[in-house]
Amino acid sequence: MKRTIFLAKEERKHAFMDYIPTVSQFCYYIIGLLLYSLIAFIVYLIMYVVLFPLLFLGVNMQTVQTEIHPLLTGLIMMFILIRITFFPFFILENGFNTFKSYRFSLAMTKGNVMTLVIIIAIVASTHLLQLGTEYLGYSLVSWILSLVNAFVIIPVVGVVMSIVYIDMMKAYKGGEDPSLIDNII
């Protein structure tokens, strides 16, 4: 990721060691992943509480458990993931801690969610094509698309996200330490 950030900023002269994250950056990143997992678990539980009244309205429990709950939880978590997707960039480029990186990611993506959804949909289209061809039984086409995903799309995602990050940072008009409450919604 550091290399793609440097390339997006058109900085080409860096030593090999500049691309390796420090121990603290690695630890902040792992803490960020654990925090995201905790957020996902909390949203998962809250959605069960919110959907509980559906059982009294006569909706089948199996339907709530296997269809409604996963769909709504997935949509909410997708929104949260889009908002905090840039936290590793702040850790790697600026050396921020996990919580400050989360706050900056929330502040920077405020108002840019639809743009990010479109970018992610374009980048993910090959994966969606792969799933569709696999579902329809075209295993050879699915296998070819799997190779394209593994060797082309996944590396391109890092570059695309770095470019988006650099462009959004150029347009960022917030403060040096954004507050969490002002940038959640």
ZAMARGU-4260 file (C-alpha; in steps of 0.2 Angstrom, whole numbers, plus 5000, padded with zeros to 4 digits):
<rodrens>
0) 5000/5000/5000 | 5014/5012/5004 | 5021/5009/4986 | 5004/5013/4978 | 5003/5029/4989
5) 5020/5035/4983 | 5016/5031/4965 | 4999/5040/4966 | 5008/5055/4973 | 5021/5053/4959
10) 5035/5051/4971 | 5046/5038/4963 | 5063/5039/4972 | 5061/5029/4988 | 5072/5016/4996
15) 5065/4998/4998 | 5064/5001/5017 | 5052/5016/5014 | 5039/5003/5008 | 5039/4992/5024
20) 5027/4998/5038 | 5034/5000/5055 | 5029/4989/5069 | 5018/5003/5076 | 5009/5005/5059
25) 5006/4986/5058 | 4999/4986/5076 | 4988/5001/5072 | 4982/4992/5057 | 4978/4976/5066
30) 4969/4986/5080 | 4959/4994/5066 | 4954/4977/5059 | 4949/4971/5076 | 4939/4987/5079
35) 4930/4984/5063 | 4926/4966/5068 | 4919/4973/5084 | 4908/4986/5075 | 4902/4972/5064
40) 4897/4961/5079 | 4888/4976/5087 | 4878/4980/5071 | 4874/4961/5070 | 4867/4961/5087
45) 4858/4978/5085 | 4850/4972/5069 | 4842/4957/5078 | 4835/4968/5091 | 4828/4980/5078
50) 4821/4966/5068 | 4813/4957/5083 | 4796/4965/5081 | 4794/4957/5064 | 4792/4940/5073
55) 4776/4948/5082 | 4770/4954/5065 | 4769/4936/5059 | 4786/4935/5049 | 4793/4918/5049
60) 4809/4917/5061 | 4818/4907/5047 | 4815/4921/5035 | 4821/4934/5047 | 4837/4924/5051
65) 4842/4919/5034 | 4835/4933/5023 | 4831/4949/5031 | 4844/4950/5044 | 4859/4946/5033
70) 4853/4958/5020 | 4850/4973/5031 | 4866/4969/5041 | 4876/4968/5025 | 4870/4985/5019
75) 4874/4994/5035 | 4891/4986/5036 | 4894/4990/5018 | 4890/5008/5022 | 4902/5008/5037
80) 4916/4999/5027 | 4915/5012/5013 | 4916/5026/5026 | 4931/5019/5035 | 4940/5011/5021
85) 4954/5023/5020 | 4960/5021/5038 | 4975/5011/5033 | 4981/5025/5022 | 4981/5037/5036
90) 4991/5025/5047 | 5004/5022/5033 | 5006/5039/5026 | 5004/5050/5042 | 5008/5038/5056
95) 4991/5041/5064 | 4984/5029/5078 | 4969/5019/5074 | 4956/5030/5081 | 4963/5046/5073
100) 4964/5036/5056 | 4946/5031/5058 | 4940/5049/5062 | 4950/5056/5047 | 4943/5042/5036
105) 4925/5047/5041 | 4929/5065/5039 | 4936/5063/5021 | 4922/5051/5015 | 4908/5062/5021
110) 4898/5067/5006 | 4908/5055/4994 | 4899/5039/4998 | 4890/5038/4981 | 4906/5041/4972
115) 4915/5028/4982 | 4900/5016/4979 | 4902/5019/4960 | 4920/5016/4960 | 4919/5000/4970
120) 4905/4994/4959 | 4916/4997/4943 | 4931/4988/4951 | 4920/4974/4958 | 4911/4971/4941
125) 4923/4957/4936 | 4920/4948/4952 | 4901/4949/4950 | 4903/4943/4932 | 4913/4928/4939
130) 4900/4924/4952 | 4886/4925/4938 | 4895/4914/4926 | 4899/4902/4940 | 4880/4902/4945
135) 4875/4899/4927 | 4887/4884/4925 | 4900/4892/4913 | 4915/4885/4923 | 4928/4889/4910
140) 4923/4907/4909 | 4922/4908/4928 | 4939/4901/4929 | 4946/4914/4917 | 4938/4928/4926
145) 4945/4921/4943 | 4962/4922/4935 | 4959/4940/4929 | 4953/4945/4947 | 4968/4937/4955
150) 4981/4944/4944 | 4974/4960/4937 | 4959/4967/4947 | 4965/4964/4965 | 4982/4973/4962
155) 4973/4987/4952 | 4961/4990/4967 | 4976/4995/4978 | 4981/5008/4965 | 4964/5014/4962
160) 4960/5016/4981 | 4977/5025/4983 | 4973/5037/4968 | 4955/5040/4976 | 4963/5043/4993
165) 4976/5056/4986 | 4962/5065/4976 | 4951/5065/4991 | 4965/5072/5002 | 4968/5086/4990
170) 4949/5091/4991 | 4948/5088/5010 | 4944/5105/5019 | 4942/5098/5037 | 4953/5102/5052
175) 4969/5094/5058 | 4959/5083/5071 | 4941/5080/5065 | 4928/5075/5078 | 4919/5059/5077
180) 4902/5065/5080 | 4902/5078/5067 | 4907/5066/5053 | 4897/5050/5057 | 4882/5054/5046
</rodrens>
